[in-house]
Amino acid sequence: MSITLHHGDIPADLDFGASVAVDTETMGLSLVRDRLCVVQLSAGDGTAHLVKLTRDYDCPNLKRLLANPDVLKIFHFARFDVAMIKRSLGVDCAPLYCTKIASKLCRTNTDRHGLKDLCLNLLGVEISKEQQTSDWGAEVLTEQQQAYAAQDVLYLHRLKEVLDALLTREGRVDLAAECFLFLPTRGALDLAGWDEVDIFAH
């Protein structure tokens, strides 16, 4: 595992190829109250790039990457990350893929769809969640925080490969694709105040 920490933005010439794994770290889980602190990126090559953002979110290279229609963005629980990125950076992340949704659609034999569970059950990799609630707004990120943030993107490409095979086996590839297309709208609903209300319910 290799970790590169960037302050404010990524270099303009940093190339992630056709797909990039993405995750975020925030001050909390409120889309209204809490701020975006860190964005993690990986091309699936064992290297994680951590972008520690400034409060003014002046990061044109990162925004360009996240908005690039030719680069697939792979998330785990994209609903939150996509909404937070939209609110903070003003960027619509598309196209995208969510390993949590994919898992829920094809692994109906279990209710364990967290990233830790997927890594262990599908890849045989054990990851730690100890730093999940640490202070991501701190001026300096500890080595433990950096390692935690990195692991959230390092395995998403491999998970996508396994989940794609399971979606194909269960005949739910098209259904998953439609769910992924809806995620930016789901994020917009969350930001507009419909985060606790199911508008599809009776």
C-alpha positions, 0 to 999 in steps of 0.5 A: 500500500502506498499513500500520497497526501495532497494539500488542497488539490491533486496535480493537474497531470495525475491520471487515474485511467478509465475508473477511479475509486472515491471516498470522503471523510467529513466532520460528521454525517450531516449533509447540512451541518458538517463539512467535507475534509478529505477526498480519497482516490485510487486507480486500483493500483495499490496507491491511494491519493488523499486530498486534504481540502481547504475550507474554500474548496479551491480544487479545480483539478479534483473537480474536473476529475469527479465531473469527467464523464469518461471516468467511472467513479466507484464508491461504497455508499455513494448516496452520502459521498455524492451528495456531500461532493455536490454540496461542497464542490458543486460537482455532479459525480457521473458516471458512478458505481456503488459497491454497497448497492451492488452488494444489496442487489446480488447478495440477498443471502446476508444483511452485511453490506458494509465495506469491512464485511465485503472486503472480508467476505469477498476478498479475504482482506480484513480492514480496520474501522478504528479511525472512522470517527476521528477528527478529520478537520485536524490541521495534520492527519495522523499516520493512522488516519491516513492509513484508514482513509486509504483502505476505503478506496484501495479495494473498491476496484477488486470488489467491483469485479467480484460484484459484477460477476454476482450481478451477472449471475443473478441477472441484475446488472441492468437493475444495478445500472438504473440504481446507479443512474438515480444516485445523484437524484437521491443525493439531491433529495437528501440535500433538499430535506427528503432524507428521512422520507420515502417519497415512493411510499404510499 
